Amino acid sequence: LLFSAVSNNIIQLSEIEKESYSNITLQLQPFEQGVIAPLFCFYAIKEAEKIAKGKKIGEIYTTLDTELYQKLLKVMQNTLSVMKEKNALHSSFLMIDNKNMEIVVMIGSLDFFDEKGQINATLIRKQAASTMKSFGYALAIENNLMHTSSIIPDIYTQFYASVGKYMPKNYSETYHGPVKLAIALASSYNIPAVYVLNNVGLYPFYSFLKQIGFNSLVRSPSYYGLGLILGNADVSLLELARAYTIFPRRGIYSYVRSVKKVVLENKEVIYSPPRKNKKVLSAETCYIINHILSEYSYKIPAFGLKSPLNFPFPFATKTGTSKNFKDNFIVGYNELYTMAAWVGNLYEKPLIELPSVSGSGMILRNILLELWNSGYPFPPFSKEGLNLTNIKICKLSGEVAHNECDSIIEVYKTENFPKEECKWHKEGKVYLPEIYKEWAMKKSLSYIEESEIKI
């Protein structure tokens, strides 16, 4: 008798087979070498059972790219091996085909036989931190509350909360004064993000998150408060990656699938139900978010010039490091694929000074370089057919530039762009709004005197 660990069956051998096997030395191999992507298989089986609706299943045809899975698993294992001293012991990764909304790669753990290796970390809930900010900024742009160069105050601010006051701090524990929306999002400043949510409204934001598949939000909006935009809610990597597909898909949301079809024991074929697409944002809003998250110049103030996120090809990314360094996330995408990675450990121990740009950011960077070297295309984001306009604006005020301004060209929706000429530069001096007076004086800015603060 021969026991098959793959099929969990006992196989009766013929006399010829017995003789053949009697002279063979058994070579035991790790489970991953016999079954590819076991955690994905478990996930796909559950999805197939939903499709079969209680009928006996014979075969399951999945969306997994097995060759790519094996290649990217090695990349992740090699990358994480140098982070162990930082307590980064576990990682997970997802890759979604945006056109078909199919899971191409799901890596739930890097070693099935690790103590925590049977846990699919793409499905467990963690605080995804700053990766949640993109959705709040998208709503502000969608509702014409703000545009690409809207100036957001990054100063000490007290926000009213359901209980007391909420006073967020930036990751760097510094303030940046007047900040353009594009830089505030790409550089992931916390105070501007809370300011944006305060303008959008907590309840509309919460409703939008539920609309794009964050089913893990099981408590009331007031429970999370304004910190919801900073990622204080527990969500899964799968929910996060799926939600981000709305940006490359021009505002269309849909569930992802892992199973293409199921063949029942009676040979009946049941195909995965057709996707139900839902329009949640305009294509113009999505293009602006894509532009902000893929244009590296907006990230330089926070990440510097030599960041792992500075790619030699167009690719949008957003990072998130949870409180006390327990987890870090990154989501990235182009028009073809959406990817998300998590780095941390499943013992609930904090990472040792490992921000997402150096943890999950390195995972994603090495994966992208592997794909790029393998010939995968990285096309720029298309704005064909979109109602957009380009305007030269002042870098400091975000208003229409004149000859005294240091200017830059920005992209806007045609119905929402700056129309007034910059008032912050006049007769060789800089005049800031009153709310920045205290910040400017503490910074001791050489070009700003107290008399030059417009009050």
C-alpha positions as CSV (number, residue, x, y, z in Angstrom):
1,L,0.0,0.0,0.0
2,L,1.1,3.6,-0.8
3,F,-0.2,6.6,1.1
4,S,-0.7,9.8,-0.9
5,A,-0.4,12.9,1.3
6,V,-1.6,15.0,-1.6
7,S,-4.9,13.2,-2.2
8,N,-5.1,11.8,1.4
9,N,-5.9,8.4,-0.1
10,I,-4.4,4.9,0.2
11,I,-3.4,3.5,-3.2
12,Q,-3.3,-0.3,-4.0
13,L,-0.1,-1.2,-5.8
14,S,0.2,-3.9,-8.5
15,E,2.8,-6.7,-8.2
16,I,5.0,-5.0,-10.8
17,E,4.8,-1.6,-9.0
18,K,5.7,-3.3,-5.6
19,E,8.8,-4.8,-7.2
20,S,9.7,-1.4,-8.7
21,Y,9.2,0.5,-5.5
22,S,11.0,-2.1,-3.3
23,N,14.4,-1.0,-4.6
24,I,13.9,2.7,-4.4
25,T,15.1,4.9,-1.5
26,L,12.4,7.4,-0.6
27,Q,13.4,11.1,-0.8
28,L,11.2,13.2,1.5
29,Q,10.6,16.7,0.2
30,P,9.0,19.8,1.9
31,F,5.3,20.1,1.4
32,E,5.7,23.2,-0.7
33,Q,7.6,21.2,-3.3
34,G,4.7,18.8,-3.7
35,V,1.8,21.2,-3.5
36,I,2.3,24.7,-4.7
37,A,0.7,27.5,-2.7
38,P,-1.1,25.4,-0.1
39,L,-2.7,28.5,1.7
40,F,-4.0,29.7,-1.6
41,C,-5.4,26.2,-2.3
42,F,-7.2,26.2,1.0
43,Y,-8.7,29.7,0.2
44,A,-9.7,28.6,-3.3
45,I,-11.4,25.4,-2.0
46,K,-13.6,27.5,0.2
47,E,-14.5,29.8,-2.7
48,A,-15.2,26.8,-4.9
49,E,-17.5,25.4,-2.3
50,K,-19.5,28.6,-2.4
51,I,-19.8,28.2,-6.2
52,A,-20.8,24.5,-6.0
53,K,-23.4,25.2,-3.3
54,G,-23.1,21.8,-1.6
55,K,-22.6,19.7,-4.7
56,K,-19.6,17.3,-4.8
57,I,-16.6,18.8,-6.4
58,G,-14.4,16.9,-8.8
59,E,-11.9,19.6,-10.1
60,I,-11.2,23.3,-9.4
61,Y,-9.7,25.6,-11.9
62,T,-8.0,28.6,-10.2
63,T,-6.6,32.0,-11.2
64,L,-3.2,31.3,-9.7
65,D,-0.1,31.7,-11.8
66,T,2.0,28.9,-10.3
67,E,5.2,29.8,-12.0
68,L,5.0,33.4,-10.9
69,Y,4.0,32.3,-7.4
70,Q,7.2,30.3,-7.0
71,K,9.4,33.0,-8.4
72,L,8.0,35.7,-6.2
73,L,8.0,33.5,-3.1
74,K,11.8,33.2,-3.5
75,V,12.2,36.9,-3.9
76,M,10.2,37.5,-0.6
77,Q,12.1,34.8,1.3
78,N,15.5,36.4,0.3
79,T,14.3,39.9,1.1
80,L,12.9,39.1,4.5
81,S,16.0,37.0,5.5
82,V,17.9,40.2,6.1
83,M,15.2,41.8,8.3
84,K,15.0,39.1,10.9
85,E,17.1,41.1,13.4
86,K,14.3,43.7,13.1
87,N,11.7,41.2,14.3
88,A,10.3,41.0,10.8
89,L,9.6,37.3,10.8
90,H,6.5,37.0,8.6
91,S,5.2,38.5,5.4
92,S,2.4,38.2,2.9
93,F,1.7,39.4,-0.6
94,L,-1.1,39.7,-3.1
95,M,-1.1,40.4,-6.9
96,I,-4.4,41.1,-8.7
97,D,-5.0,41.3,-12.4
98,N,-7.0,44.5,-12.7
99,K,-8.7,43.7,-16.0
100,N,-10.1,40.4,-14.9
101,M,-10.1,41.1,-11.2
102,E,-8.4,37.8,-10.5
103,I,-5.9,36.8,-7.9
104,V,-2.7,36.0,-9.8
105,V,-0.5,35.5,-6.7
106,M,-1.5,35.0,-3.1
107,I,1.4,34.3,-0.7
108,G,-0.1,33.8,2.8
109,S,3.2,32.8,4.4
110,L,6.8,32.3,3.4
111,D,7.1,28.8,5.0
112,F,4.1,26.5,5.5
113,F,6.1,24.6,8.1
114,D,7.0,27.6,10.2
115,E,5.3,27.8,13.6
116,K,2.8,30.3,12.2
117,G,3.1,29.1,8.6
118,Q,-0.4,27.7,8.3
119,I,-1.9,31.2,8.9
120,N,-2.8,33.0,5.7
121,A,-1.7,36.5,6.6
122,T,-3.5,38.0,3.6
123,L,-6.7,37.3,5.4
124,I,-6.0,38.3,9.0
125,R,-6.9,41.8,10.2
126,K,-4.3,44.4,11.0
127,Q,-4.1,48.2,11.2
128,A,-3.2,49.2,7.7
129,A,-2.1,52.7,8.9
130,S,-1.5,55.4,6.2
131,T,-2.5,53.2,3.3
132,M,-6.1,54.3,4.1
133,K,-5.4,58.0,3.4
134,S,-5.7,57.7,-0.3
135,F,-9.5,57.0,0.0
136,G,-10.1,60.2,2.0
137,Y,-8.1,62.3,-0.4
138,A,-10.0,60.8,-3.3
139,L,-13.3,61.7,-1.8
140,A,-12.2,65.3,-1.2
141,I,-11.2,65.6,-4.9
142,E,-14.3,63.7,-6.1
143,N,-16.6,66.1,-4.2
144,N,-14.7,69.2,-5.4
145,L,-13.8,70.1,-1.8
146,M,-10.1,70.2,-2.7
147,H,-7.9,69.9,-5.8
148,T,-4.3,68.8,-6.5
149,S,-2.7,72.1,-5.2
150,S,-5.1,72.9,-2.4
151,I,-3.1,74.1,0.6
152,I,-3.6,72.1,3.7
153,P,-2.3,73.4,7.1
154,D,0.2,71.0,8.6
155,I,0.4,72.8,12.0
156,Y,-0.6,72.0,15.6
157,T,-4.3,71.4,15.4
158,Q,-7.0,70.3,17.8
159,F,-9.9,68.5,16.1
160,Y,-13.2,68.0,17.9
161,A,-14.0,64.3,18.5
162,S,-17.0,62.5,20.0
163,V,-15.1,62.5,23.3
164,G,-12.8,65.4,23.9
165,K,-10.3,66.6,21.3
166,Y,-8.1,64.8,18.8
167,M,-4.6,66.0,18.3
168,P,-2.8,63.9,15.7
169,K,1.0,64.0,15.2
170,N,3.1,63.4,12.2
171,Y,5.4,60.4,11.9
172,S,8.4,62.7,12.0
173,E,6.9,64.7,15.0
174,T,7.5,67.9,13.0
175,Y,5.2,70.4,11.3
176,H,5.5,71.4,7.7
177,G,3.3,74.5,7.6
178,P,1.3,75.1,4.3
179,V,1.4,71.9,2.3
180,K,0.0,71.2,-1.2
181,L,-2.5,68.3,-1.2
182,A,-0.3,66.3,-3.6
183,I,2.7,66.4,-1.3
184,A,0.6,65.8,1.8
185,L,-0.8,62.6,0.4
186,A,2.4,61.3,-1.3
187,S,4.6,62.2,1.7
188,S,2.0,60.7,4.1
189,Y,1.6,63.6,6.6
190,N,-0.9,62.7,9.3
191,I,-2.3,66.1,10.3
192,P,-3.2,67.1,6.7
193,A,-5.0,63.7,6.3
194,V,-7.1,64.3,9.4
195,Y,-7.8,67.8,8.1
196,V,-9.0,66.3,4.9
197,L,-11.3,63.8,6.7
198,N,-12.7,66.6,8.9
199,N,-13.8,68.4,5.7
200,V,-15.0,65.2,3.9
201,G,-16.9,64.0,7.0
202,L,-16.4,60.9,9.0
203,Y,-19.7,59.3,8.1
204,P,-19.4,59.7,4.3
205,F,-15.8,58.4,4.5
206,Y,-16.9,55.4,6.5
207,S,-19.8,54.7,4.1
208,F,-17.4,54.9,1.2
209,L,-15.0,52.4,2.8
210,K,-17.9,49.9,3.3
211,Q,-18.9,50.5,-0.3
212,I,-15.5,49.4,-1.6
213,G,-15.4,46.2,0.4
214,F,-14.0,46.9,3.8
215,N,-16.3,44.5,5.5
216,S,-14.0,44.3,8.5
217,L,-15.4,47.7,9.7
218,V,-17.9,46.2,12.1
219,R,-18.0,49.0,14.6
220,S,-19.7,52.4,14.2
221,P,-17.9,55.4,12.6
222,S,-17.8,57.2,16.0
223,Y,-15.8,54.3,17.4
224,Y,-13.0,54.8,14.9
225,G,-13.3,58.6,14.8
226,L,-11.0,60.8,12.7
227,G,-8.2,58.3,13.2
228,L,-10.0,56.1,10.6
229,I,-8.1,57.9,7.9
230,L,-4.8,57.1,9.7
231,G,-5.7,53.4,9.6
232,N,-6.7,52.7,13.1
233,A,-9.2,50.0,12.0
234,D,-8.3,46.4,11.5
235,V,-8.6,45.3,7.9
236,S,-7.1,42.5,5.8
237,L,-4.5,42.7,3.1
238,L,-7.0,41.3,0.7
239,E,-9.6,44.0,1.5
240,L,-6.9,46.6,1.1
241,A,-5.6,45.4,-2.3
242,R,-9.1,44.9,-3.6
243,A,-10.1,48.4,-2.6
244,Y,-7.1,50.0,-4.3
245,T,-8.1,48.5,-7.7
246,I,-10.6,51.3,-8.0
247,F,-7.8,53.7,-8.9
248,P,-6.3,51.9,-11.9
249,R,-9.8,50.7,-13.0
250,R,-11.0,54.3,-13.3
251,G,-13.4,54.2,-10.3
252,I,-14.9,50.8,-10.9
253,Y,-15.1,48.5,-7.9
254,S,-15.6,44.7,-8.0
255,Y,-14.9,41.7,-6.0
256,V,-11.9,39.6,-6.9
257,R,-12.1,35.9,-7.7
258,S,-9.7,33.0,-7.2
259,V,-11.6,30.3,-9.0
260,K,-12.4,30.3,-12.7
261,K,-14.7,27.3,-12.8
262,V,-15.6,24.2,-10.8
263,V,-16.2,20.7,-12.4
264,L,-18.5,18.6,-10.3
265,E,-18.1,14.9,-9.8
266,N,-21.0,14.4,-12.3
267,K,-18.9,16.4,-14.9
268,E,-21.2,19.4,-14.7
269,V,-19.2,22.7,-15.1
270,I,-20.1,25.7,-13.0
271,Y,-18.3,28.9,-13.9
272,S,-17.5,31.6,-11.4
273,P,-20.4,34.1,-11.3
274,P,-19.8,37.2,-13.5
275,R,-18.4,40.2,-11.8
276,K,-20.7,43.0,-10.6
277,N,-19.0,46.3,-11.3
278,K,-19.9,49.4,-9.3
279,K,-18.9,52.9,-10.2
280,V,-17.6,54.6,-7.0
281,L,-15.4,57.4,-8.3
282,S,-14.9,59.4,-11.5
283,A,-12.1,58.5,-13.9
284,E,-10.7,62.0,-13.5
285,T,-10.4,61.7,-9.7
286,C,-8.7,58.3,-10.1
287,Y,-6.2,59.7,-12.6
288,I,-5.2,62.5,-10.2
289,I,-4.7,60.0,-7.3
290,N,-2.7,57.8,-9.7
291,H,-0.6,60.8,-10.7
292,I,0.1,61.8,-7.1
293,L,1.0,58.3,-5.9
294,S,3.3,57.6,-8.9
295,E,5.1,60.9,-9.2
296,Y,8.1,60.5,-7.0
297,S,8.9,64.3,-6.7
298,Y,5.9,64.5,-4.3
299,K,7.5,61.9,-2.0
300,I,10.9,63.5,-1.7
301,P,10.1,65.7,1.3
302,A,9.3,62.5,3.4
303,F,11.4,59.8,1.8
304,G,14.4,61.5,0.2
305,L,15.9,60.9,-3.2
306,K,17.3,57.4,-2.7
307,S,14.2,55.7,-1.4
308,P,13.3,52.1,-2.4
309,L,10.1,53.7,-3.7
310,N,11.9,55.6,-6.4
311,F,11.4,53.2,-9.4
312,P,12.8,53.4,-12.9
313,F,9.2,53.0,-14.3
314,P,5.8,54.4,-13.5
315,F,4.1,52.8,-10.5
316,A,1.9,54.2,-7.8
317,T,2.5,53.3,-4.2
318,K,1.2,54.1,-0.7
319,T,2.9,53.0,2.5
320,G,1.6,52.5,6.0
321,T,3.4,51.9,9.3
322,S,1.2,51.0,12.2
323,K,1.5,52.4,15.7
324,N,4.5,51.2,17.7
325,F,5.9,49.6,14.5
326,K,3.9,46.4,14.9
327,D,3.1,46.1,11.2
328,N,3.9,47.8,7.9
329,F,2.0,47.7,4.7
330,I,2.5,48.9,1.1
331,V,0.0,48.9,-1.8
332,G,1.2,49.6,-5.4
333,Y,-0.3,49.4,-8.8
334,N,-0.3,50.3,-12.5
335,E,-3.1,49.9,-15.0
336,L,-2.3,46.1,-15.3
337,Y,-1.8,44.9,-11.7
338,T,-2.5,45.9,-8.1
339,M,-0.1,44.5,-5.5
340,A,0.0,44.7,-1.7
341,A,2.5,43.4,0.8
342,W,2.6,43.1,4.6
343,V,5.7,42.7,6.8
344,G,5.6,42.1,10.6
345,N,5.3,39.1,12.9
346,L,2.4,37.0,14.1
347,Y,3.6,37.1,17.7
348,E,2.3,40.7,18.1
349,K,5.8,41.9,18.8
350,P,6.8,45.3,17.4
351,L,9.3,45.6,14.6
352,I,12.6,47.2,15.6
353,E,12.7,50.6,13.9
354,L,11.5,49.2,10.6
355,P,9.2,51.6,8.7
356,S,7.2,50.4,5.8
357,V,9.5,52.0,3.2
358,S,12.3,49.7,4.4
359,G,10.2,46.6,5.2
360,S,7.2,46.0,2.9
361,G,8.6,48.6,0.6
362,M,11.7,46.5,-0.1
363,I,9.6,43.5,-0.6
364,L,7.5,45.3,-3.3
365,R,10.6,46.9,-4.8
366,N,12.4,43.6,-5.3
367,I,9.2,42.0,-6.7
368,L,8.8,44.8,-9.2
369,L,12.4,44.6,-10.3
370,E,12.0,40.9,-10.8
371,L,8.9,41.5,-12.9
372,W,10.6,44.3,-14.9
373,N,13.7,42.2,-15.6
374,S,11.4,39.4,-16.7
375,G,9.8,41.6,-19.3
376,Y,6.6,42.6,-17.6
377,P,5.3,45.9,-19.0
378,F,5.0,49.0,-16.8
379,P,2.9,51.5,-18.9
380,P,2.2,55.0,-17.7
381,F,-1.3,55.9,-16.5
382,S,-3.4,56.9,-19.5
383,K,-5.5,60.1,-19.4
384,E,-7.1,59.5,-22.8
385,G,-10.7,60.7,-22.9
386,L,-10.5,62.4,-19.5
387,N,-11.6,65.9,-18.7
388,L,-8.4,67.3,-17.2
389,T,-6.6,70.5,-17.4
390,N,-3.0,71.6,-16.7
391,I,-2.3,74.9,-14.9
392,K,1.0,76.7,-13.9
393,I,0.7,77.3,-10.2
394,C,2.8,78.8,-7.4
395,K,4.6,76.0,-5.4
396,L,3.9,77.8,-2.1
397,S,0.4,79.1,-2.3
398,G,-1.1,76.6,-4.8
399,E,-2.7,79.5,-6.7
400,V,-2.1,80.6,-10.3
401,A,1.5,81.6,-10.6
402,H,2.8,85.1,-11.6
403,N,6.3,86.3,-12.3
404,E,7.4,86.4,-8.6
405,C,6.4,82.8,-7.9
406,D,8.4,79.6,-8.1
407,S,6.0,77.7,-10.3
408,I,5.1,74.2,-11.3
409,I,2.5,72.7,-13.7
410,E,-0.2,70.6,-12.0
411,V,-3.1,68.6,-13.3
412,Y,-6.8,69.2,-12.3
413,K,-10.3,68.2,-13.1
414,T,-11.8,70.7,-15.5
415,E,-14.5,71.7,-13.1
416,N,-12.2,72.2,-10.1
417,F,-8.9,74.1,-10.4
418,P,-7.3,77.2,-8.9
419,K,-8.5,80.4,-10.6
420,E,-7.1,83.2,-8.5
421,E,-3.6,84.6,-8.9
422,C,-1.1,84.0,-6.1
423,K,-1.4,86.6,-3.3
424,W,1.4,85.1,-1.1
425,H,4.2,86.7,-3.2
426,K,4.1,90.4,-3.5
427,E,6.8,93.0,-4.1
428,G,9.6,90.6,-3.3
429,K,8.1,89.5,0.0
430,V,6.1,86.5,1.2
431,Y,2.8,87.0,3.0
432,L,1.3,83.9,4.7
433,P,-2.2,83.6,6.1
434,E,-2.6,84.2,9.8
435,I,-2.9,80.5,10.8
436,Y,0.8,80.0,9.8
437,K,2.1,82.9,11.9
438,E,3.2,80.8,14.9
439,W,4.6,78.0,12.7
440,A,6.6,80.5,10.7
441,M,8.1,82.3,13.7
442,K,9.1,79.0,15.3
443,K,10.7,77.9,12.1
444,S,12.7,81.2,12.0
445,L,12.3,81.3,8.3
446,S,14.8,83.7,6.8
447,Y,12.5,85.1,4.2
448,I,9.6,85.8,6.7
449,E,9.6,88.6,9.1
450,E,6.7,89.1,11.6
451,S,5.6,92.2,9.8
452,E,5.3,90.2,6.6
453,I,2.8,87.7,7.9
454,K,-0.6,88.8,6.4
455,I,-3.1,89.1,9.3
